[in-house]
């Protein structure tokens, strides 16, 4: 089933293989997408669908050095170079819209301000990547530092961030993207509102599950009004703990989130499963419950093998499968999987920052390099 076509909203995908969002930290001055990024995505256009690396909806939304934005005219022009390259190669690409919330550092924030979050809680055990000397991604000379203490978003500020998402969606369409994906996973801002232990608010955005899902709903509604729901996906990470976000009742919380998104009619939910070594599989009962609640398309990603991917498709749990790390080192991944060719092994030292090496220089076609497990993404 992995190599059969699939209709996603208004798009006909030639296969069910998704390149999921992966931060690579190679944006240029002003967080501009570059010609090198265009080449990277062009090489991988045989994916049924590409979802871009997270692109911040505002300067406040940035959490790592050298990540691209989608909030200025120049950034939109840079992304147009990316989408044109992908489309010329026959591909389809969504933009992942990203606000990191508390997972940031004052050096990345406008005016050196504190990062913002649902609550004044530090993301425990989390570091972020900064470029204090301003040397740029080619030097790959940034450093990992402790995240800065966040401040609480006032209720009146939240509407402004919802507006930022809507503006970013307009910019994505202007840049030629086929749709957008909201990053509501991995401990970033939307996730900081959803998960109970990250959200200690006592107003209409905290406490009860409907209140904790309010920000997700408002952002999704605002973006769907721009793109149409058939060009909108949402990424969630149920049953995982990332960037310090923990939920007391994760199954109830994320089935509730799925119901909100089902009511809005979004095109897909993209489930990020745990991808660390020896991580347990997501319970089949949860996947079956999710399928009953949510009527749109479901993408799953997280250390999928060919066998596991086919099982998920045959069982009806998933419609599409994301393969992260394999796409880094194998630009022609769908063909390699179809022909059962060996996979190039990725150079992990070049995941973040740098230039073409470890980014656009992986060969297509059969390779004698070490075979690897089909692991998932690299997004921090």
C-alpha positions as CSV (number, residue, x, y, z in Angstrom):
1,X,0.0,0.0,0.0
2,X,2.9,2.4,0.6
3,X,3.4,2.9,-3.1
4,X,-0.3,3.4,-4.0
5,X,-1.7,6.9,-4.8
6,X,-3.7,8.8,-2.2
7,X,-5.9,11.8,-2.3
8,X,-5.2,14.4,0.4
9,X,-7.7,17.3,0.2
10,X,-7.2,18.6,-3.3
11,X,-3.9,16.9,-3.9
12,X,-3.3,13.5,-5.5
13,X,-0.2,12.0,-4.0
14,X,1.7,9.5,-6.1
15,X,2.6,7.4,-3.0
16,X,1.9,7.4,0.8
17,X,5.4,8.3,1.8
18,X,5.8,11.6,3.7
19,X,9.0,13.6,4.4
20,X,8.2,15.0,7.8
21,X,9.4,18.3,9.2
22,X,13.1,18.2,10.2
23,X,15.0,21.2,11.5
24,X,18.3,21.5,9.6
25,X,19.3,25.1,10.7
26,X,20.6,26.4,7.3
27,X,18.6,29.6,6.8
28,X,20.6,32.6,5.7
29,X,20.8,36.2,7.1
30,X,17.4,37.4,8.3
31,X,16.3,33.8,8.7
32,X,15.9,33.7,4.9
33,X,15.3,30.4,3.0
34,X,18.2,30.0,0.6
35,X,19.0,28.4,-2.8
36,X,20.7,25.6,-1.0
37,X,17.5,24.8,0.9
38,X,15.6,24.9,-2.4
39,X,18.0,22.3,-3.8
40,X,17.6,20.1,-0.6
41,X,13.9,20.0,-0.9
42,X,13.9,19.6,-4.7
43,X,16.1,16.5,-4.4
44,X,13.4,14.9,-2.2
45,X,10.4,15.8,-4.3
46,X,9.5,12.2,-5.0
47,X,7.9,12.0,-1.6
48,X,4.1,11.8,-1.8
49,X,4.2,14.9,0.4
50,X,6.9,17.1,1.9
51,X,6.3,19.0,5.1
52,X,8.9,21.7,5.5
53,X,11.0,22.2,8.5
54,X,9.4,24.3,11.2
55,X,9.2,28.0,10.0
56,X,8.6,30.6,12.7
57,X,5.4,32.7,12.4
58,X,7.2,35.7,14.0
59,X,10.5,36.6,15.4
60,X,9.1,35.8,18.9
61,X,8.5,32.3,17.7
62,X,12.1,31.4,17.0
63,X,13.9,29.0,19.4
64,X,17.1,28.0,17.6
65,X,19.7,29.7,15.4
66,X,19.4,29.6,11.6
67,X,15.8,28.4,11.4
68,X,13.7,30.0,8.6
69,X,10.9,32.4,9.2
70,X,7.8,33.2,7.2
71,X,6.8,36.6,8.5
72,X,8.7,39.0,6.2
73,X,8.4,39.8,2.5
74,X,12.0,38.7,2.0
75,X,11.4,35.3,3.7
76,X,8.3,34.8,1.5
77,X,10.4,35.4,-1.6
78,X,13.0,32.9,-0.3
79,X,10.3,30.2,0.3
80,X,9.0,30.9,-3.2
81,X,12.4,29.6,-4.5
82,X,11.9,26.4,-2.5
83,X,8.3,25.7,-3.6
84,X,9.1,26.5,-7.3
85,X,12.0,24.0,-7.2
86,X,9.8,21.3,-5.6
87,X,6.9,21.9,-8.0
88,X,9.2,21.9,-11.0
89,X,10.4,18.4,-9.9
90,X,6.8,17.2,-9.6
91,X,6.5,17.4,-5.8
92,X,4.0,18.7,-3.3
93,X,5.0,20.7,-0.2
94,X,3.3,22.0,3.0
95,X,4.8,24.6,5.3
96,X,5.0,23.8,8.9
97,X,4.1,26.9,11.0
98,X,6.0,27.0,14.2
99,X,6.0,29.1,17.4
100,X,8.4,27.6,20.0
101,X,7.0,29.5,23.0
102,X,9.2,28.9,26.1
103,X,11.8,26.8,24.2
104,X,13.9,29.8,23.3
105,X,16.6,32.2,24.5
106,X,16.6,35.9,25.0
107,X,19.2,36.4,22.3
108,X,16.7,35.1,19.7
109,X,13.8,37.2,21.0
110,X,12.9,40.7,19.7
111,X,14.8,43.3,21.9
112,X,16.2,40.5,24.1
113,X,12.8,40.0,25.7
114,X,11.9,36.9,27.7
115,X,10.2,34.0,25.7
116,X,6.5,33.6,26.1
117,X,4.4,30.6,27.2
118,X,1.1,29.6,28.6
119,X,2.6,29.6,32.1
120,X,5.8,30.9,33.9
121,X,7.3,27.4,34.0
122,X,10.8,26.5,32.7
123,X,11.1,23.7,30.2
124,X,13.1,21.3,32.4
125,X,16.2,19.8,31.0
126,X,16.0,21.7,27.7
127,X,18.7,23.5,25.9
128,X,18.5,25.7,22.7
129,X,21.0,26.4,20.0
130,X,22.2,30.0,19.5
131,X,24.8,31.8,17.4
132,X,26.2,34.5,19.8
133,X,28.9,35.6,17.4
134,X,26.6,35.8,14.4
135,X,28.8,33.7,12.2
136,X,25.9,32.1,10.3
137,X,25.1,28.5,9.5
138,X,28.1,27.8,7.2
139,X,30.5,28.2,10.2
140,X,28.4,25.7,12.2
141,X,29.9,27.4,15.3
142,X,26.8,28.0,17.4
143,X,26.5,26.7,21.0
144,X,23.9,24.9,23.1
145,X,22.7,27.0,26.1
146,X,20.0,26.7,28.8
147,X,16.7,28.1,27.7
148,X,15.6,31.4,29.2
149,X,12.9,31.8,31.8
150,X,9.5,32.5,30.1
151,X,6.9,35.0,30.9
152,X,3.1,34.3,30.9
153,X,1.1,35.5,27.9
154,X,-1.6,37.8,28.9
155,X,-5.1,37.0,27.5
156,X,-5.0,40.1,25.3
157,X,-1.7,39.0,23.7
158,X,-3.0,35.6,22.7
159,X,-5.2,37.0,19.9
160,X,-2.1,38.7,18.5
161,X,-0.3,35.3,18.2
162,X,-3.4,33.8,16.6
163,X,-3.2,36.6,14.1
164,X,0.5,35.8,13.5
165,X,-0.4,32.3,12.5
166,X,-3.1,33.5,10.1
167,X,-0.6,36.0,8.6
168,X,2.0,33.2,8.3
169,X,-0.6,31.0,6.5
170,X,-1.3,33.9,4.0
171,X,2.5,34.2,3.5
172,X,2.8,30.4,2.9
173,X,0.1,30.5,0.2
174,X,1.8,33.6,-1.4
175,X,5.1,31.6,-1.3
176,X,3.5,28.8,-3.3
177,X,3.0,26.2,-0.6
178,X,0.3,23.6,-1.3
179,X,-0.9,23.9,2.3
180,X,0.3,24.4,5.9
181,X,0.8,22.2,9.0
182,X,0.4,23.6,12.5
183,X,3.2,22.4,14.8
184,X,1.2,21.5,18.0
185,X,3.6,18.8,19.2
186,X,7.1,18.4,20.7
187,X,6.6,20.8,23.6
188,X,6.3,24.0,21.6
189,X,3.8,26.8,22.2
190,X,0.5,25.2,21.2
191,X,1.6,22.0,23.1
192,X,2.4,24.2,26.1
193,X,-1.3,25.2,26.2
194,X,-2.6,21.6,25.7
195,X,-0.6,19.6,28.3
196,X,-1.9,19.9,31.8
197,X,1.5,20.1,33.6
198,X,2.7,22.8,31.3
199,X,-0.4,24.9,31.6
200,X,-1.2,26.2,35.1
201,X,-3.5,29.1,33.9
202,X,-6.7,29.7,35.8
203,X,-8.4,31.8,33.0
204,X,-10.3,30.7,29.9
205,X,-7.1,29.2,28.4
206,X,-6.3,26.8,31.4
207,X,-7.8,24.3,33.7
208,X,-10.4,22.2,32.0
209,X,-9.6,20.3,28.8
210,X,-11.8,22.6,26.6
211,X,-9.9,25.6,28.0
212,X,-6.5,24.0,27.4
213,X,-7.6,23.2,23.8
214,X,-8.9,26.7,23.2
215,X,-5.6,28.1,21.8
216,X,-5.3,25.1,19.4
217,X,-8.9,25.6,18.2
218,X,-8.5,29.4,17.7
219,X,-5.2,29.0,15.8
220,X,-6.7,26.2,13.6
221,X,-9.9,28.2,13.0
222,X,-7.9,31.3,12.0
223,X,-5.6,29.4,9.7
224,X,-8.4,27.4,8.1
225,X,-10.2,30.6,7.3
226,X,-7.1,31.6,5.2
227,X,-6.2,28.3,3.6
228,X,-9.4,26.3,3.7
229,X,-9.5,23.3,6.0
230,X,-8.6,21.0,3.1
231,X,-5.2,22.6,3.0
232,X,-4.5,22.4,6.7
233,X,-2.9,19.7,8.8
234,X,-2.0,19.6,12.5
235,X,0.9,17.8,14.1
236,X,0.3,16.3,17.6
237,X,2.5,14.1,19.8
238,X,0.2,12.1,22.0
239,X,1.5,9.9,24.8
240,X,5.0,11.4,24.6
241,X,7.0,13.8,26.9
242,X,9.1,16.4,25.0
243,X,10.6,19.7,25.9
244,X,9.2,19.4,29.4
245,X,5.5,19.0,28.5
246,X,3.6,16.4,30.4
247,X,-0.1,15.6,30.4
248,X,-1.9,13.9,33.3
249,X,-4.5,12.2,31.0
250,X,-2.9,12.0,27.6
251,X,-5.3,9.7,25.9
252,X,-8.4,11.8,26.9
253,X,-6.5,15.0,26.1
254,X,-5.5,14.0,22.6
255,X,-8.7,12.3,21.6
256,X,-10.3,15.6,22.7
257,X,-7.9,17.5,20.5
258,X,-8.7,15.1,17.6
259,X,-12.4,15.8,18.1
260,X,-11.8,19.6,17.9
261,X,-9.9,19.1,14.7
262,X,-12.5,16.8,13.2
263,X,-15.2,19.4,13.9
264,X,-13.1,21.9,11.9
265,X,-12.6,19.5,9.1
266,X,-8.8,19.8,8.8
267,X,-7.2,17.7,6.1
268,X,-5.0,15.6,8.3
269,X,-3.6,15.0,11.7
270,X,0.1,14.1,11.8
271,X,1.0,11.9,14.8
272,X,4.6,12.1,16.0
273,X,5.3,8.8,17.9
274,X,8.1,8.4,20.3
275,X,11.3,7.9,18.3
276,X,14.0,7.2,20.8
277,X,15.8,3.9,21.1
278,X,13.5,1.1,22.6
279,X,10.6,3.5,22.7
280,X,7.3,1.6,23.2
281,X,4.8,1.5,20.3
282,X,1.8,3.6,20.6
283,X,-1.1,1.4,21.9
284,X,-3.2,0.0,19.1
285,X,-6.3,0.8,21.2
286,X,-5.4,4.5,21.1
287,X,-4.9,4.4,17.3
288,X,-8.2,2.7,16.8
289,X,-10.0,5.2,19.1
290,X,-8.4,8.0,17.2
291,X,-9.6,6.6,13.9
292,X,-13.2,6.4,15.2
293,X,-13.1,10.1,16.4
294,X,-11.2,11.7,13.6
295,X,-12.6,11.3,10.0
296,X,-9.8,13.0,8.1
297,X,-6.4,11.6,6.9
298,X,-3.9,10.3,9.5
299,X,-0.1,10.5,9.1
300,X,2.1,8.5,11.5
301,X,5.8,9.0,11.9
302,X,8.4,7.6,14.3
303,X,11.0,4.9,13.5
304,X,8.9,3.2,10.9
305,X,10.2,0.2,9.0
306,X,8.7,-0.9,5.7
307,X,6.9,-3.8,7.5
308,X,5.6,-1.6,10.3
309,X,4.4,1.0,7.8
310,X,2.5,-1.6,5.8
311,X,0.9,-2.9,9.0
312,X,-0.3,0.5,10.0
313,X,-1.8,1.1,6.5
314,X,-3.4,-2.3,6.3
315,X,-4.9,-2.0,9.8
316,X,-6.4,1.3,8.9
317,X,-4.6,3.2,11.6
318,X,-2.7,5.4,9.1
319,X,-3.2,6.7,5.6
320,X,0.3,8.0,5.1
321,X,3.7,7.3,6.8
322,X,6.5,9.7,7.6
323,X,10.1,8.6,7.3
324,X,12.5,11.3,8.8
325,X,16.1,10.4,9.0
326,X,16.1,8.2,6.0
327,X,15.1,11.2,3.9
328,X,18.1,13.1,5.1
329,X,20.6,10.7,3.6
330,X,18.5,9.3,0.8
331,X,16.9,12.0,-1.4
332,X,15.4,9.3,-3.6
333,X,13.9,7.4,-0.6
334,X,10.6,6.2,-2.3
335,X,12.5,4.5,-5.1
336,X,15.1,3.0,-2.7
337,X,12.3,1.5,-0.6
338,X,10.4,0.3,-3.6
339,X,13.4,-1.4,-5.1
340,X,14.8,-2.5,-1.7
341,X,18.1,-0.8,-2.3
342,X,20.4,-0.2,0.7
343,X,20.1,3.1,2.4
344,X,22.8,5.7,2.9
345,X,23.7,6.4,6.5
346,X,23.2,10.0,7.6
347,X,26.2,12.0,8.9
348,X,24.7,13.0,12.3
349,X,27.5,15.6,12.9
350,X,26.0,17.7,10.0
351,X,22.3,17.6,11.0
352,X,22.3,21.2,12.2
353,X,24.1,24.1,10.5
354,X,26.8,23.9,7.9
355,X,26.5,24.0,4.1
356,X,26.1,21.4,1.4
357,X,28.0,18.7,3.1
358,X,25.7,16.3,4.8
359,X,22.7,18.2,3.3
360,X,22.6,18.1,-0.5
361,X,25.6,15.8,-1.3
362,X,24.0,12.4,-0.6
363,X,23.9,10.3,-3.7
364,X,20.8,9.0,-5.4
365,X,20.6,5.4,-6.6
366,X,22.1,2.2,-5.1
367,X,24.7,2.8,-2.5
368,X,27.3,0.7,-0.7
369,X,27.1,2.8,2.4
370,X,25.9,1.3,5.7
371,X,22.3,0.4,5.9
372,X,20.3,2.1,8.6
373,X,17.0,1.6,10.5
374,X,14.2,3.6,9.2
375,X,14.3,6.1,12.1
376,X,12.1,9.2,12.3
377,X,12.8,12.8,12.5
378,X,15.6,15.1,13.6
379,X,13.5,18.1,14.8
380,X,14.7,19.3,18.2
